[in-house]
Amino acid sequence: MNSADAVTLENAYKQSELVVRQPAPSSLPYPGLLHNGEAESIRLAIELQADWLLVDDLDARQIARRNFEAAGVPTGVKGTLGV
């Protein structure tokens, strides 16, 4: 991320266009070997029934798909190169 991107994100946050959220405490049906941020992202996507989740790591994408299926949410999963 360059400094112009950081300024854009900071301004969006200050103007309430960007909201930082944490998921409610819960566990995943299929936790796998995820970093904390990946697990939180998957839990929040389930909670919000998000349209998409962007995840870099292939293993995390596979675990996310499995959890979305188990939770019955239609959230799609893409890697950053897929965007």
VOGU-3710 file (C-alpha; in Angstrom, 3 decimals, decimal comma):
1> mnsadavtle> 0,000/0,000/0,000  1,372/3,403/-0,838  0,825/6,614/1,113  -1,982/7,788/-1,206  -3,872/4,537/-0,474  -3,371/5,041/3,259  -4,744/8,587/3,049  -7,764/7,374/1,058  -8,525/4,676/3,626  -8,013/7,046/6,550
11> naykqselvv> -10,368/9,620/5,011  -13,006/6,965/4,316  -12,751/5,810/7,928  -13,037/9,363/9,278  -16,128/9,981/7,112  -17,720/6,702/8,303  -17,569/5,271/4,785  -15,282/2,521/6,048  -16,383/0,660/9,148  -14,071/-1,591/11,143
21> rqpapsslpy> -15,957/-4,478/12,746  -15,194/-7,573/14,753  -17,346/-10,682/14,644  -19,314/-11,821/17,645  -17,460/-14,441/19,696  -18,127/-17,836/18,150  -16,320/-20,834/16,754  -16,108/-22,160/13,227  -17,516/-25,603/12,371  -14,246/-26,328/10,512
31> pgllhngeae> -11,498/-24,191/12,104  -8,560/-25,710/10,235  -5,148/-24,092/10,561  -6,047/-20,428/10,211  -4,389/-17,277/11,449  -6,549/-15,217/13,812  -7,321/-12,608/11,137  -8,442/-15,253/8,639  -10,710/-16,916/11,200  -12,215/-13,556/12,197
41> sirlaielqa> -12,800/-12,669/8,558  -14,618/-15,940/7,926  -16,724/-15,555/11,089  -17,644/-11,980/10,165  -18,521/-12,989/6,594  -20,853/-15,668/8,010  -22,351/-13,215/10,510  -22,999/-10,577/7,821  -23,876/-13,116/5,119  -21,375/-11,252/2,961
51> dwllvddlda> -21,436/-11,525/-0,806  -17,671/-12,064/-1,020  -14,636/-12,773/1,126  -11,172/-11,911/-0,195  -8,468/-14,186/1,211  -4,923/-14,507/-0,069  -4,035/-17,958/1,235  -5,301/-20,973/-0,772  -5,746/-23,156/2,330  -7,739/-20,381/4,033
61> rqiarrnfea> -9,977/-20,062/0,946  -10,701/-23,787/1,037  -11,480/-23,674/4,769  -13,690/-20,604/4,220  -15,705/-22,392/1,512  -16,202/-25,380/3,785  -17,377/-23,163/6,655  -19,714/-21,160/4,413  -21,272/-24,374/3,162  -21,711/-25,666/6,730
71> agvptgvkgt> -23,233/-22,331/7,811  -25,557/-22,260/4,809  -24,381/-18,867/3,562  -23,844/-18,123/-0,142  -20,632/-16,123/0,394  -18,193/-16,421/-2,496  -14,449/-16,645/-1,938  -11,734/-15,059/-4,064  -8,011/-14,624/-3,784  -6,434/-11,254/-4,390
81> lgv> -5,272/-12,336/-7,852  -8,851/-13,311/-8,663  -9,938/-9,714/-8,171
//
